[in-house]
Amino acid sequence: MRDGGEEEVDQVDWIDIPAGLVRRGTPAGEMAAVARRYADTHVPEAWYRKEAPRTEIHLPAFRIARTAVTVEQYALFAADTGRPAPRGPADHPVIGIAWEDATAYCRWLGERIGGEVRLPTEDEWERAARGDDGREFPWGDEYRTGLANLVDLGVGTTTPVGSFPDGASPFGVLDMAGNADEWTSTLYAPYPGAPDDVPVTEDWAFDRHITRGGAFRHDRDLARCARRHGAYEEDLAAIGVGFRLAAPPAAA
């Protein structure tokens, strides 16, 4: 019998994402303009080109967690499976988590709550962030300091999950920009129809699974809903890599 505290940690605040279109990516013709818009971040145009082309994709319904997995939630899993205890305040997103450990957490939690739990696909993540339109950021087309925990906020570390409700996505999903970069289940590959100069693989990445959203140490370019990146450094805590959960839609 689990105690009440453990049961509370097991709870997931799911948001239902209805079936619908995601306007995935960025039109190839807009790449130069995107690079100019974020020129102060010193990100070359080539890094954005893997977002092309813009494609409308229909996704079935799914659920996604309102916030990332917290230190408190992950700590119970770590204790139960003999993994190192995570560091940080209980209500902050857990970071420094390898993709394999994130997927193991999903399996473990699914067994405890009696249902499938997984990482979101890259397309699901983008739909949950963008909603039905092609907005630049989860909250709209204009970047505003104070709607996400990114480098311009000056905090320099994580903040409690859900600290920026005004930065919510159209579906009410929180922290999809900043705080913790988030694993998806998708391995990097160019989108179908991508520009010829987009790399076929990212062999330089520490892990080639796509991450989304950016972390507290990142600039606003990584907060864009279309921005595709990965874990390019081995120190996953230093670069702020965490994860959030996804699941099939609730039974009718």
C-alpha positions in Angstrom: 0.0 0.0 0.0 1.4 3.4 -1.0 1.1 6.3 1.4 -0.9 9.4 0.4 2.3 11.4 -0.4 3.4 8.8 -3.0 -0.1 8.8 -4.5 0.0 12.6 -4.8 3.4 12.5 -6.6 1.9 10.0 -9.0 -0.8 12.4 -10.1 -0.4 13.9 -13.6 -2.2 17.2 -14.5 -3.2 16.1 -18.0 -4.4 18.5 -20.7 -6.5 17.0 -23.5 -5.2 18.1 -26.9 -7.9 17.5 -29.5 -7.3 16.0 -32.9 -6.4 18.7 -35.4 -3.8 20.3 -37.6 -0.3 21.5 -36.6 1.3 24.0 -38.9 4.7 22.4 -38.3 7.9 24.1 -39.1 8.8 27.3 -40.9 8.5 28.2 -44.6 11.9 27.8 -46.3 11.5 31.3 -47.8 11.4 32.9 -44.4 14.7 31.5 -43.1 16.8 34.5 -43.8 14.2 36.8 -42.2 14.2 34.5 -39.1 17.9 34.7 -38.8 17.9 38.5 -39.1 15.1 38.7 -36.5 17.3 36.9 -34.0 20.7 38.2 -35.2 21.6 39.3 -31.7 21.7 35.7 -30.6 24.4 34.9 -33.2 22.6 31.8 -34.4 23.4 31.2 -38.1 20.7 30.8 -40.7 21.8 27.2 -41.3 20.7 26.2 -37.8 17.1 27.3 -38.5 16.9 25.6 -41.9 16.1 22.2 -40.4 12.6 23.7 -39.5 11.7 23.8 -43.2 9.4 23.3 -44.9 6.1 24.4 -43.3 3.7 21.5 -43.5 0.2 21.0 -42.2 -0.1 17.7 -40.4 -3.2 16.2 -38.9 -2.6 14.6 -35.5 -5.0 12.4 -33.5 -6.0 13.4 -30.0 -3.5 12.9 -27.2 -2.9 14.1 -23.6 0.1 16.1 -22.4 1.2 17.1 -18.9 0.5 20.7 -18.0 4.1 21.1 -16.7 7.4 19.2 -16.8 8.2 16.4 -14.4 9.4 17.8 -11.1 12.3 16.9 -8.9 9.8 15.6 -6.3 8.1 13.4 -8.9 11.4 12.0 -10.3 12.9 11.4 -6.8 10.3 8.7 -6.0 11.2 6.9 -9.2 14.9 7.3 -8.5 14.5 5.8 -5.0 12.4 3.0 -6.3 14.8 2.0 -9.1 18.2 2.7 -7.5 19.0 5.7 -9.6 20.8 8.8 -8.2 18.6 11.2 -6.4 17.9 14.3 -8.4 19.1 17.7 -7.2 17.1 20.9 -6.8 14.0 22.2 -5.1 11.0 19.8 -5.1 8.8 21.9 -7.3 11.3 22.7 -10.0 11.6 20.7 -13.2 14.1 17.9 -12.9 17.0 18.4 -15.2 20.1 16.5 -16.2 18.0 13.5 -17.2 19.2 11.2 -20.0 16.7 10.2 -22.6 16.8 6.6 -21.5 16.0 7.5 -17.9 13.2 9.8 -19.1 11.6 6.9 -21.0 12.2 4.6 -18.1 10.3 7.0 -15.8 7.4 6.9 -18.3 7.3 3.1 -18.2 7.5 3.1 -14.4 4.8 5.6 -13.9 2.6 3.9 -16.5 2.8 0.7 -14.4 1.9 2.6 -11.2 -1.1 4.4 -12.6 -2.3 1.6 -14.9 -2.0 3.3 -18.3 0.4 4.2 -21.1 2.7 7.1 -20.3 5.4 8.2 -22.8 7.3 11.1 -24.1 5.5 13.3 -26.7 6.5 13.1 -30.3 8.1 16.2 -31.8 4.9 16.9 -33.7 2.7 16.5 -30.6 5.0 18.8 -28.7 4.7 21.5 -31.4 0.9 21.2 -31.6 0.6 21.5 -27.8 2.7 24.6 -28.0 1.3 26.3 -31.1 -2.4 25.3 -31.1 -4.2 25.6 -34.4 -2.1 28.5 -35.8 1.5 29.1 -36.8 2.4 31.4 -33.9 6.0 32.0 -33.1 5.9 31.5 -29.4 3.4 29.6 -27.2 1.7 32.8 -26.2 1.7 34.6 -29.6 3.9 36.1 -32.2 5.9 38.6 -30.2 8.6 37.8 -27.7 8.1 39.3 -24.2 10.5 39.1 -21.4 8.8 37.8 -18.3 6.6 35.1 -20.0 9.3 32.4 -19.7 12.4 31.5 -17.8 15.1 32.2 -20.4 18.5 33.9 -20.2 17.1 37.4 -20.5 15.2 37.0 -17.3 18.5 36.7 -15.5 17.5 34.0 -13.0 20.3 31.7 -14.1 18.7 28.5 -12.9 15.3 26.8 -12.9 12.1 28.2 -11.3 9.1 26.3 -9.9 7.0 24.7 -12.7 4.0 26.8 -13.8 5.6 30.1 -12.6 4.6 31.9 -15.9 0.9 31.4 -16.4 0.8 34.3 -18.9 3.1 32.4 -21.1 0.7 29.4 -21.5 0.1 27.8 -24.9 -3.4 28.1 -26.5 -4.3 24.8 -24.8 -3.1 26.0 -21.4 0.2 24.0 -21.4 2.8 25.8 -19.2 6.5 26.3 -19.6 6.8 25.2 -23.2 9.3 28.0 -23.6 12.2 28.1 -21.2 12.9 26.7 -17.7 13.8 23.1 -18.9 14.6 21.9 -22.4 12.3 18.9 -23.1 13.0 15.5 -24.6 10.7 14.2 -27.3 10.5 10.6 -28.5 11.6 11.7 -32.0 15.1 11.1 -33.4 16.5 13.9 -35.5 15.9 13.6 -39.3 15.3 16.3 -41.9 11.6 17.0 -42.6 10.4 15.6 -45.9 11.1 18.2 -48.5 13.8 20.0 -46.4 16.4 22.2 -48.2 19.2 20.2 -49.7 21.8 21.7 -47.3 20.0 20.4 -44.1 22.2 17.7 -42.6 20.8 14.1 -42.8 22.2 13.3 -39.3 23.5 15.3 -36.4 26.5 13.1 -35.5 27.9 15.8 -33.3 25.0 15.7 -30.9 25.5 13.9 -27.5 22.0 12.5 -28.1 20.2 12.7 -31.4 16.6 12.8 -30.0 15.0 16.1 -30.6 14.5 18.5 -27.6 12.2 21.4 -27.6 11.5 24.6 -25.8 14.8 25.8 -24.5 16.0 26.1 -20.9 16.8 28.8 -18.4 20.3 29.3 -20.0 19.0 29.7 -23.6 18.1 32.7 -25.6 14.7 33.5 -27.0 15.4 31.8 -30.4 15.1 28.4 -28.7 11.7 29.4 -27.3 10.2 29.5 -30.7 7.6 26.8 -31.3 9.2 25.6 -34.5 12.8 25.5 -33.2 14.3 22.0 -33.5 17.5 21.2 -31.5 19.1 18.5 -29.5 21.4 17.7 -26.6 24.7 18.8 -28.0 26.6 18.7 -24.7 27.2 15.7 -22.4 26.4 17.7 -19.2 22.6 17.5 -19.4 22.2 19.4 -16.1 24.3 22.3 -17.3 22.2 22.6 -20.4 18.9 22.1 -18.5 17.4 19.0 -20.2 14.3 17.7 -18.6 11.0 16.2 -19.9 7.2 16.2 -19.7 4.8 13.4 -20.2 2.3 12.4 -22.9 -0.4 9.8 -23.1 -3.2 8.5 -25.3 -6.5 10.4 -25.0 -8.6 9.6 -22.0 -11.2 6.9 -22.6 -14.6 8.3 -23.5 
